[in-house]
Amino acid sequence: MWRCTGPRWSGGGPEPEGRFGQRLGWYCAERGEERTSLLPAGKTLAFAAQGERRCLGVRRAGRWIVCPYDAVLDGASAKDQCARCAQLDRSRSVAADTMADDPRPYGVYLAYFGPGLLKVGITAAERGAARLVEQGAVAYAWLGRGPLMAARRAEAVLGSALAVPDRFTKSAKRAARGALPPVADRVAELALLHGRAREPELWPETLEPVEFACTDHTELFGLDRIPGDVAELGGMTAGAEVVGEVLAGVGSDVYLRLAGEQGVGAVDEAGGVGGGGGVVAVMDARVLSGWVLGAAGGRVTTVPVRVRAAATGVGEREGGGQEGLF
């Protein structure tokens, strides 16, 4: 039995070796095997949630340790672990500051999510751009490199001095993607903040500086294919189906043009469902993790579809099938 392990951006998998793109991961506990499947633009998805959504357990040393409690999870949540497995996971977490002895070098970066939505963060240097892609950063630039604690201090000092937060809500990021300025404007905003961070009175001496160079993810994510008005798919429940064509993928979000026989379906604050043809909706693919996904029995999406709420600013922190479906 293959369970979805959620979205990822790593290479490998059966499709072109090493290709970098948005994927879904899968794990079969009975076989102890993993695989991935690409989610390229133009791909048709037609799947239904089966049985109960289960905790994925903990990933250690490149393999899954199955949840010993066989815990059932809320289908609407992006969390793919039960409370006890999540606690164990955070016991060796850089993000939770419980892994201060990590000997790897770290990079400090500036990430751009939209006008005025810039943050300072850190990631292990060996991961390269993976962390930025997973967060859905529209563009980014490296600030410096150094050991973990030096990078962590630089993140705190520069974040405070530059008056930028360390997180944004998912709704704020999604809203910004529908009205992005030209690439040149994004580069200019990043360059300005990068220059301020490099001022002698702000720059931490323990951090090795990196010259400004901007990487933009317009092509990788397919940002030009995301319209200004996008609905949102709700959480999965047993038997719920999603049917549509992939338009773009940003971080853990998958943008779909929903299939339907009756033209544009009802999309309202109450979560109206019906038809859906032509409606573009975004799905946080993390809600798929823990489910067994089988082939859809119908031709329309039965997951609730809602109008996207207005962006609410800073505050929310972001977290990490059957053959033939994907």
N, C-alpha and C positions, 0 to 999 in steps of 0.2 A: 504494500500500500504506500503510494507516494503522497507525501504531504508537502504543500508549498512552504518554502522557507522565506518568502518575501522577495523584495526587489534588491538588486545588486548591480554593480557596474564593472565587475571584474571581467577579465578576458577568459579565454578557454571555452569549453563547451563543444557540442557537436558541430555548430555552425563555424564558419571560417576561423581556423585556429588563431587565437590571440586577438580577435576582433574586439574593439572596445565599444560597448554599447549597453543600453539598458537591458537587463535580464530579469527573469524570475528563477529562483533557486528551488530545488526539490530534494527531499530526503526520504529514503525508504529504510526505516529502522530494522525491518526484518532482514534486509540484505546488507545493511550497513553501507549503503551506496548513496552518492550524491550526483546530481546533474544540474545543468542550467539550460534555459531556453531564451533566445533573443526575442526582444519586443520591437522590431523595426517598424518604421512608418509604413502603413499600407497593410500590415498584418491583420487578419480578422481573428477576433477572439469570440468564442462562444462556449461559455462554461457555466456550470452550476455547482454550488456548494453542497457537499454530501456529508451526512452524519453529523458529528460534533467537531467544533474547533478545539484543538488540543494544544497545550503548551509544548513548545519545541524543545525545551530543556536548555542546556548550556553548551556553548561551543568552546572547546579547549584544544589547543595544539592542532588546529585544522580539522577537527572532527566533532560530531555532535554527541553529547552525553544526554541520553533520553531522560525526560522528566520522570523521576521515580514516583511521582504522585498521579501521573496520567491526568493532570488537571484540565478541566474544561474552561475555555476562555470566552469572554464577551465578544460576540461577532462584530460589534460596531467599533471596538477599540483598535488603535494602531499597535497596542502592546501585544507582543507575541510570547510572553513568558508569564507564568504565575508568579505571585509575590515572592515565594521562597526561592525559585530559580533566579529571579531578577536580583534578589539580595546576594546570592552566591556569585552571580556574574559581576556585580559591582564591587565584590571583594578584591578583584584584581582589575580595577578600572582607572585609566588615566583621567577620564572625565570626572570621576568621583573623588579624585585626589587620594586614591588608596593604593597607588602604584608608583610612589615617589622614587623607587629604586630602579626604574626602567633605565637601562644603560644606553638605549638607542638615541641618536641625535634627533632633534625635533626642528621643524620649520614653523615660523610665525608668519601668518598671512593676513592680507586684507581681502575680504570677500564682498562683492557687490551683488545685491539682489534687486536693485531698482534705485531710482533717484532718492537720495537720502537714506537708503537702506544699506549701510556699510557696517561691517563688523571686523573685529580682530579675533583671530583664533589660532590654535596650534594643532599640528598633526605630526606623527612620526615621519621623518624625512623619507623613509623607505616606501611609504604609501604614496608619495608623490601627490598627484592631483586627485586621487580617489576620494579623499574626504571632502574636497570642494565640490566634486560632482555629486556625491551622495547628498549633500546639503541643498543642492539645486542652485549653487552660486552661478549667476549669469556671467560674471567675470571675476578674475582674482589677480593678485600680484603678491609675490613673496616679499617679506620684509627682512627676515634674517634667519639664521640657524644657530643652534646651540644645544647644550644638554637640557633635559626635561625641565628641571627646576628653574634654569635661566630663562627658558622659553615661557614657562608659566608666569614668572614674575614680569617678563616683558609684556605678556598678554594683559595682565592686570594694570600695569603702569600706563601702557599706551592706550588701553581702552578708556581709562579714566581721564588721561590728559587730552585725548582727542574727542572725548565725549561721545563715544560710540558704544553701543551695547554688545553683549556677547551672544545675543539671540534675537530672533524675530518670530512673530507668529506665522504659522503656515498661511493663514488668510491674507496677511500683509504681503507675503512673497507671491502668492497666487495673483493677487490684485495687480501687483507691479508688472507681472509678465505680460499682461494684456495691453500695456501702454508704455513700452520701453522706449527711451530716446535712442538716437542713432549710436552706433558703436563708438564713434569718435567722442561723443559726450560721456559715455561710460568710462572710457579710457582717461579722459581729462579729470573726471571726478576721483577716480582711483589715484591718478598721478598726484593730484593736489594733496590728498590725505597721506600718500606715501612720502611726499616731500616734507610735510609737517612732522611725521613720525621720525624722520631722519635728522631733525634739528638737534644740535649737540646737547641742549639742555633737557631733551626728552629721551634721547637714545640710551638704552641700557648698555653699559660697557661690556657686560658678559655675553652680548649677542653679536655674532658675526653678521654684518650687514650684507644685503643682497641688492644689487642695482635694480631699478624699476624696469619691469617687463610685464605687460598685461596679457593675460590669456582670456579670450572671449569664447563662450560656449554656445553661440547662436546656432552654428551648424550642427554641433554634437547633439544638442537638445531638440533641435527643430523649432526654435523659438518663433521663427517667422510663420509657422503654421498654426500658432495659437491665436484664436480670435479674441476680441475684446470682451465679449459676453460668453461666459462659460458657466455651466451648471455644475453641481457637485453630486457625486454618487454617495449614498449613505453606506452603512456597514452591511456586512453579509449576514444572512441567516440561512439555516438549513433549507435547501431547495431553491434559494434565490439564484437568479440567472443574470449574467451580463453578456450582451451581444453587441458588438460594435467593431469599428475599424480603428486601429492605432493611428493617431495623428502625430503625436510627439511624446517624449518622455523627459521629465525634469526631476532629478533627485529621485524620490520615491513616488512621485506623481506620474500617472499615465493619462494622457488626453485621448479620449475616444469620441468618434462620431457614432452615436448610437443608432442601431438598426431599428426599423419599424415599418409597418405597412400602411399607417394612417397619417403620413406626413409628420409635421412637427408635433411631438407629444406634449401633454400638459406638464409644465414645469412650474412649480409654485412653492411658496414658503412652507406649505403643509406637507410637501414631499409627494406631490402628485406624480403618478406613473401612468404611462399609456402611450402606445405608439413609440415616440421618441425619435422617429426618422429625422435626420438632419440636425438634431440637438447635439452640441458638443459638450461633453461632461468630463470632469477630471476625477480620477479615482486615486486615493492614496493606496498604493499596492501593498502597503504593510498590513492592511486589513485582510489580505488573502493568506498571510502566513498562518500556519496551523491547520488549514483546511485541506481536505481531500477534494480536488476539483474534477468533476466529470463533465461529459459533453452536455451542452444545453439541450433541453427538450423542445424549446420553443424558438421563436425568431425575434423576440423583443426582450429588452432588459426589464427585469422585475424588481431589481434593487431600487429603493426610493431615490428619486432625483429631486434635488433642491436647488433653488437659486442661491448663488454664493453670497454669504453675508459680507458686509463691508469690512475692510481691514481694521483690525483693532490695535495695531501697534506691537510693542515688544512684550515679551513675557513667556511664550511657549517654547520649551526646548524640544528639539527633534532627536530622536534616537540615533540600522544595519543595518501533483498533476499527472495527469495521464498523458502518455505519448499521443501526439496528434492534435492535442488541444492548443498547444503553444508552439 
